[in-house]
Structures are given as C-alpha cells and as structure tokens.
C-alpha cells in the first residue's frame, strides 16, 4: 500500500532504538523525510546508518539533543522550524513500588513522557494549521488504560498522553490536521530483552515470554511480544493522508491485552 508520504517531513522523537527507530524506518521506506532524534551524536549517527540501509536513498536529518528539556526543543525548532508529521515517541519507564516513588520521579517521568510532546506539538501545530495539513501522533501505551501496579507513575503519563492528544484534536475541527494516540502493548525491544535476561536466570527467552503472558499479561490474545515494526506500521498509517477520517482517537496495537471493547 502506498501511504502517500512522498515529500512529507516527519520528526520522530526518541528514534534511535525501539518503536521510534521502527517508525523512522517505515516512514523513510514510504518516501517520507525523517528527522532522527536521540540524546547523543553517536546514537543518532548509528540510527541513521541503520535506517539508510533499510531504506536506501531516504532523506534523513539528524538532531542530537534531550527533547525532555525546553532548551533542546528550542534548538530543534530553530533548526527545523516546520514539519508535516510529529511523532511524540520519546519516553522512559521504571518499575518501582508506589511507596518508593519520590516526587522527583513523578516530575521526571511527566516531563520526559508528556511535556516533551506538549512543547513540540504546541509549536509545530501552528504551521500545520496554516498549511491545513498535519499529523500529530502520541505513542502512549495500554498501561494508560490498565495502570500497572509496579509503574503507576508511568501509567499516569500514558493516560495524560491520551488526554493531551484528544484535546489537541478538539482544536483542529474542520482542518486537515489530526491528533491521535497509538497504544502499544508488550513490545519486544532491547530494553525488554535486557529485562528478560535479568529475570530469566539464564533460561531461553521463549520460556520467559511464555511465563510473562501467563502471569503478567494473561489477557493477551497474541500471547507473544509484538515486534516494534508491527507497532510502527499502525503509527505510519496514522501519519499518512489515508487516515484523514481518524482524529482524536486512541488506537490500540496491544495484542488484545485490553479487554474493553470500546
């Protein structure tokens, strides 16, 4: 399917690994120019090399900086003042008992996971509205609906993303600009593999995965970790002109973990 993204420019925050890197690859393969972001020059360069290998001839633009900070966001906006597509993927998580989460951790996760996307959306949406076309996508999580007991502060930020995304959509009534949230479920990434290695005690990953979906996510219909590309495929569609009737939505790519039918 041609997603009609030729000539568009997308910013994917946190795109040097995981879901962000997969989104950048899919968008680049569809002919979209991509601003690749990570905190270090080396990480950005490595990601650009990987994306270029997967999508030869892609138009790739680097930006190394921590977009959880206002200063980096302002530097980015000066270098790239206009984008057609903004994918707010930057995010962090940490398992921690509720009683042990200090104020600093609540604020840190909120600033990284939520405020980073708020800042960029606030600035880039102006040009989108002027051109009467644009896409804003927040990469939320099924944890924003089913708050994990061991990561309540993380779940809070993912719920906040749903509110912000829907609120932004309400300001785009009658325009060609949309704002949506995509909610991945358990997704295989380098972080998950490292986490599994620590907990598995040397057992094969397949055994860890089976136990995880029996005990931790028993409602999963997929019964395995989704690949980052499976998530990225939905994100890329939402970024495309083909998704023009999808606005203000919370779209699940969670493997059926969330049982609610709405």
C-alpha positions as CSV (number, residue, x, y, z in Angstrom):
1,X,0.0,0.0,0.0
2,X,1.3,3.5,-0.9
3,X,0.8,5.7,2.2
4,X,1.2,8.8,0.0
5,X,4.0,10.2,2.2
6,X,6.4,11.3,-0.5
7,X,7.7,14.8,0.2
8,X,6.4,14.9,3.8
9,X,8.8,15.7,6.6
10,X,8.4,13.9,9.9
11,X,10.0,14.3,13.3
12,X,10.2,11.1,15.4
13,X,11.4,11.8,18.9
14,X,13.5,9.1,20.6
15,X,14.1,7.4,17.3
16,X,17.5,5.8,17.8
17,X,16.0,2.5,19.1
18,X,12.9,0.5,19.8
19,X,9.5,1.7,18.5
20,X,10.8,5.1,17.5
21,X,13.5,3.6,15.3
22,X,11.0,1.2,13.7
23,X,8.7,4.2,13.0
24,X,11.5,6.1,11.4
25,X,12.3,3.1,9.2
26,X,8.8,2.6,8.0
27,X,8.2,6.3,7.3
28,X,11.6,6.5,5.4
29,X,10.7,3.5,3.3
30,X,7.4,5.2,2.4
31,X,9.4,8.2,1.0
32,X,9.0,10.5,4.0
33,X,11.9,12.6,5.1
34,X,12.7,11.9,8.7
35,X,14.4,13.9,11.5
36,X,16.1,11.3,13.6
37,X,16.4,12.2,17.3
38,X,18.4,10.8,20.2
39,X,20.4,12.2,23.1
40,X,23.9,11.5,21.7
41,X,25.5,12.2,18.3
42,X,26.8,8.7,18.2
43,X,23.4,7.2,18.7
44,X,21.8,9.4,16.1
45,X,24.5,8.5,13.5
46,X,24.1,4.8,14.2
47,X,20.4,5.0,13.8
48,X,20.7,7.0,10.5
49,X,23.0,4.3,9.2
50,X,20.6,1.6,10.1
51,X,17.6,3.4,8.5
52,X,19.6,4.2,5.4
53,X,20.5,0.6,5.0
54,X,16.8,-0.4,5.3
55,X,15.6,2.5,3.0
56,X,18.3,3.4,0.5
57,X,18.0,7.0,-0.7
58,X,15.9,8.1,2.2
59,X,16.1,11.8,3.2
60,X,17.4,11.6,6.8
61,X,18.2,14.6,9.1
62,X,20.0,14.3,12.5
63,X,19.2,16.0,15.7
64,X,21.0,15.1,18.9
65,X,19.5,16.5,22.0
66,X,17.4,15.7,25.0
67,X,13.9,16.8,24.0
68,X,12.7,16.4,27.5
69,X,14.3,19.8,28.1
70,X,13.0,23.1,26.8
71,X,16.4,24.2,25.6
72,X,16.8,21.3,23.3
73,X,13.3,21.7,22.0
74,X,14.0,25.4,21.2
75,X,17.3,24.4,19.4
76,X,15.4,21.8,17.4
77,X,12.7,24.3,16.4
78,X,15.3,26.8,15.2
79,X,17.0,24.1,13.0
80,X,13.8,22.6,11.8
81,X,11.0,25.2,12.1
82,X,8.4,23.2,10.2
83,X,7.3,19.6,10.0
84,X,4.4,17.9,8.4
85,X,4.3,15.0,10.9
86,X,5.2,14.9,14.6
87,X,5.5,11.5,16.3
88,X,5.9,12.1,20.1
89,X,7.6,8.8,20.9
90,X,10.1,9.9,23.5
91,X,9.5,8.1,26.8
92,X,11.1,6.3,29.8
93,X,9.8,3.8,32.3
94,X,10.9,2.2,35.5
95,X,9.3,-0.4,37.7
96,X,9.1,0.8,41.3
97,X,6.7,0.2,44.2
98,X,4.3,3.2,44.7
99,X,5.5,3.8,48.3
100,X,9.0,4.3,47.0
101,X,8.3,6.7,44.1
102,X,9.5,10.2,45.2
103,X,8.2,13.5,43.9
104,X,11.3,13.8,41.7
105,X,10.5,10.6,39.8
106,X,6.9,11.7,39.2
107,X,8.1,15.0,37.8
108,X,10.8,13.4,35.7
109,X,8.5,10.9,34.0
110,X,5.9,13.6,33.4
111,X,8.5,16.0,31.8
112,X,10.0,13.3,29.6
113,X,6.9,11.4,28.6
114,X,4.3,14.2,28.5
115,X,5.7,17.7,28.5
116,X,8.2,16.9,25.7
117,X,5.3,16.2,23.4
118,X,3.3,19.1,24.6
119,X,6.1,21.6,23.8
120,X,6.7,20.3,20.3
121,X,3.0,19.9,19.5
122,X,2.3,23.5,20.7
123,X,5.0,24.9,18.3
124,X,4.6,22.7,15.3
125,X,0.8,22.7,15.1
126,X,0.7,26.4,14.2
127,X,2.4,25.7,10.8
128,X,0.2,22.6,10.3
129,X,-2.9,24.7,10.7
130,X,-1.6,27.4,8.4
131,X,-1.0,24.8,5.7
132,X,-4.2,23.0,6.5
133,X,-2.4,19.6,6.8
134,X,-0.5,17.8,9.5
135,X,-0.3,14.8,11.7
136,X,0.5,14.6,15.4
137,X,0.8,11.1,17.0
138,X,1.4,10.3,20.6
139,X,2.9,6.9,21.3
140,X,1.0,6.1,24.5
141,X,0.5,2.5,25.9
142,X,-2.0,0.1,27.1
143,X,-0.6,1.0,30.5
144,X,-2.5,4.2,30.1
145,X,-5.8,2.3,30.4
146,X,-4.7,-0.6,32.6
147,X,-2.3,1.1,35.1
148,X,0.4,-1.2,36.2
149,X,0.7,-1.5,39.9
150,X,4.5,-1.5,39.7
151,X,4.7,1.5,37.5
152,X,1.9,3.8,38.5
153,X,3.8,7.0,37.6
154,X,4.5,5.6,34.1
155,X,0.8,4.7,33.6
156,X,-0.2,8.2,34.7
157,X,2.0,9.7,32.0
158,X,0.5,7.4,29.3
159,X,-3.1,8.4,30.4
160,X,-2.1,12.0,30.3
161,X,-1.0,11.5,26.7
162,X,-4.5,10.3,25.8
163,X,-6.0,13.5,27.3
164,X,-3.5,15.8,25.5
165,X,-3.9,14.1,22.2
166,X,-7.7,14.2,22.3
167,X,-7.6,17.9,23.5
168,X,-5.3,18.9,20.6
169,X,-7.7,17.2,18.2
170,X,-10.5,19.3,19.5
171,X,-8.6,22.4,18.4
172,X,-8.3,21.0,14.8
173,X,-12.0,20.9,14.0
174,X,-12.7,21.2,10.3
175,X,-9.0,21.3,9.3
176,X,-6.7,18.8,7.6
177,X,-4.7,18.4,10.9
178,X,-5.2,15.4,13.1
179,X,-4.0,14.3,16.5
180,X,-4.2,10.7,17.6
181,X,-2.7,8.3,20.2
182,X,-1.4,4.8,19.5
183,X,-1.3,2.4,22.4
184,X,1.2,-0.4,22.1
185,X,1.1,-3.4,24.3
186,X,4.1,-5.5,25.4
187,X,6.6,-4.9,22.6
188,X,9.9,-6.6,22.0
189,X,12.8,-4.2,22.3
190,X,16.4,-4.2,23.5
191,X,15.2,-3.0,26.9
192,X,12.7,-5.9,27.1
193,X,15.4,-8.4,26.2
194,X,17.8,-7.0,28.8
195,X,14.9,-7.1,31.4
196,X,14.2,-10.7,30.5
197,X,17.8,-11.7,30.7
198,X,17.9,-10.3,34.3
199,X,14.8,-12.1,35.4
200,X,15.1,-15.4,33.5
201,X,18.1,-16.7,35.3
202,X,19.7,-17.9,32.1
203,X,16.5,-19.6,30.7
204,X,15.7,-19.2,27.0
205,X,13.8,-16.1,26.1
206,X,10.9,-18.3,24.8
207,X,10.4,-19.6,28.3
208,X,10.4,-16.1,29.8
209,X,7.9,-15.0,27.2
210,X,5.5,-17.9,27.8
211,X,5.6,-17.3,31.6
212,X,5.2,-13.5,31.1
213,X,2.0,-13.9,29.2
214,X,0.7,-16.5,31.6
215,X,1.3,-14.4,34.7
216,X,1.8,-10.8,33.9
217,X,-0.4,-10.2,30.8
218,X,-2.8,-13.2,30.8
219,X,-5.5,-11.3,28.8
220,X,-3.2,-11.1,25.7
221,X,-4.7,-12.6,22.6
222,X,-1.4,-12.5,20.8
223,X,0.5,-14.4,23.5
224,X,3.8,-13.0,22.5
225,X,5.6,-9.7,22.4
226,X,4.7,-7.6,19.4
227,X,7.6,-6.5,17.2
228,X,8.4,-2.8,17.0
229,X,7.6,-2.9,13.3
230,X,4.1,-4.2,14.0
231,X,3.5,-1.1,16.1
232,X,5.3,1.2,13.6
233,X,3.0,0.0,10.8
234,X,0.0,1.4,12.6
235,X,1.8,4.6,13.5
236,X,2.8,5.1,9.9
237,X,-0.7,4.7,8.7
238,X,-2.0,7.3,11.2
239,X,0.7,9.6,9.9
240,X,-0.5,9.3,6.3
241,X,-3.1,11.2,4.2
242,X,-5.0,7.9,4.1
243,X,-6.0,8.3,7.8
244,X,-7.8,11.6,7.2
245,X,-11.0,10.5,8.9
246,X,-9.1,9.3,12.0
247,X,-8.9,12.1,14.6
248,X,-8.9,12.3,18.3
249,X,-8.7,8.5,18.5
250,X,-6.9,6.1,20.9
251,X,-5.8,3.3,18.6
252,X,-4.7,0.0,20.3
253,X,-2.0,-2.2,18.9
254,X,-1.8,-4.1,22.2
255,X,-2.2,-7.7,21.1
256,X,-5.6,-7.8,22.7
257,X,-4.4,-7.2,26.2
258,X,-7.1,-4.6,27.0
259,X,-10.4,-6.5,27.2
260,X,-12.7,-3.4,27.0
261,X,-14.4,-3.3,23.6
262,X,-14.5,0.5,23.4
